[in-house]
Amino acid sequence: MPDDGGEDKNNTEVLEEIAGPSSAQDVTEEPELDERAIPLIVVSASGQEGDSPTEKIDDECSDDCESFFPTDLKSFAWQIARGMSYLSEKGLVHRDLAARNVLVGHGKALKIADFGLMRQVYHEVYEVQKQKKLPVKWMAPESLYKQIFTSKSDVWSYGVVMWEIATVGGTPYPLLGNAELMRRLKTGYRMEKPDLCSDNFYSMILDCWRQDQDERPSFQELVERLEHLMLQEVEYFDFDKVDESKDYYHVPETEENDDDENDGLE
């Protein structure tokens, strides 16, 4: 098992180890390979500016990302699941999967990036040996309470990413500090269904957030479920239902949230 106190490898070194000279389609070696690539969260959040989520976003984005549609959201979820399935098959745990760490490039192709917390997994479990700052609001209960990371803890994080997609750039747990969130998760608290997503899509999110990690779907199972949804002529997102009064679109700057950002994790 790797020593958590050791130096982190850069993205290229990690990918050379797991994939050789060529990497998977949905995993990126270096963001600089496509200077037009921007974080998914920027695309989503920019869609909230103005009257419609399909409004043109900042000039820094490529022409391919000027607008996005309900079908794009399903594609985004599928592409991320496929990339994570690849990493899982290689025995890797990302540990920092979030919309901010997914890049959107040419043709709205997504690439998973930021491998700063990634670790090789042995015997299906990786246990943190040295506490450090971690992305609490994207972490699974077993990671928060026991510092244990597996592919299934990445699945939990993926559920948060699906929620970010379904809210078109909303902020997870906007009114909760991390200490309070950790208390509530123990009682089964989960984020509410976003207004614009269907019950079926939210059901997949909840499956990713099952308390027992063994009951969560694998990334390959998620890929297959999303492919099934993509083949159906059903709208799983309705932009007309976006309610910008929701708390997750208006995150207050509070001392409490700042002070306990990494309670118990550093």
Buried (B, 14 or more C-beta within 10 A) or exposed (E): EEEBEEEEBEBEEBBBEBBEEEBBEBBBBEBEEBEBBBBBBBBBBBBBEEEEBBEBBEEEBBEBBBBBEBEBBBBBBBBBBBBBBBBBBBBBBBBBBBBBBBBBBEEBBBBBBBBBBBBBBEEEBBEBEEEEEBBBBBBBBBBBEEBBBBBBBBBBBBBBBBBBBBBBBBBBBBBBBBBBBBEEBEEEEBBEBBEBBBEEBBEBBBBBBBBEBEEBBBBBBBBBBBEEBBEEEEEBBEBEEBEEEBBBBEBEEEEBBEEBBBBBBE
